[in-house]
């Protein structure tokens, strides 16, 4: 499961991380982070994996939807 733009933005918020900081950590441009968060375009697999891996490395856990409870996808921080 790849995170949605909303989950990426929420993960950054939990970490109090700017787009610029996440871009630097993931080795992508700040514009790439903006595109991931604000558009519905399908990202290049290596790009989303770099961003996702960087956030996971900072303690973020991406949560899938839970059909039993009706909860949508989410994020949490494990530190």
C-alpha positions in Angstrom: 0.0 0.0 0.0 1.3 3.4 -1.0 0.3 6.4 1.1 -2.0 9.1 -0.3 -1.1 12.7 -0.5 -3.2 13.4 2.6 -1.3 10.7 4.5 2.1 12.2 3.4 1.0 15.7 4.5 -0.3 14.3 7.8 2.9 12.4 8.4 4.9 15.6 7.9 2.7 17.4 10.3 3.2 14.8 13.0 6.9 15.2 12.5 6.8 19.0 12.3 8.7 18.6 9.1 8.6 21.0 6.1 8.3 19.9 2.5 11.8 21.1 2.0 13.1 18.9 4.9 11.2 15.9 3.6 12.5 16.4 0.1 16.1 16.6 1.3 15.7 13.5 3.4 14.1 11.5 0.6 16.5 12.8 -2.1 13.8 14.4 -4.2 12.8 18.0 -5.1 10.4 20.1 -3.0 8.2 20.3 -6.0 7.9 16.5 -6.0 6.7 16.5 -2.4 4.1 19.2 -3.4 3.0 17.1 -6.4 2.6 14.0 -4.2 0.5 15.9 -1.6 -1.6 17.9 -3.9 -2.3 15.9 -7.1 -3.8 12.7 -8.1 -1.1 11.8 -10.5 0.4 8.3 -10.0 4.0 8.9 -8.8 7.1 7.0 -10.0 7.5 3.9 -7.8 11.0 4.8 -6.8 9.9 8.3 -5.8 7.1 7.2 -3.6 9.2 4.5 -2.0 11.9 7.0 -1.2 9.5 9.4 0.4 7.6 6.6 2.2 10.9 5.1 3.4 12.1 8.4 4.7 8.9 8.9 6.7 8.9 5.4 8.1 12.6 5.9 9.1 11.4 8.8 11.2 8.8 6.7 13.0 5.8 7.1 10.9 3.4 4.2 10.4 1.0 4.3 7.5 -2.3 2.7 8.4 -4.6 1.0 5.8 -8.4 1.5 5.8 -10.2 -0.8 8.3 -13.3 -2.2 6.7 -14.5 -3.6 10.0 -14.7 -0.2 11.7 -15.1 1.9 8.6 -12.0 3.9 9.5 -10.2 5.3 6.5 -6.4 5.3 5.9 -4.3 7.1 8.4 -0.9 7.7 9.9 0.6 7.6 13.4 4.0 8.1 14.8 5.8 5.4 16.8 8.7 6.8 18.7 
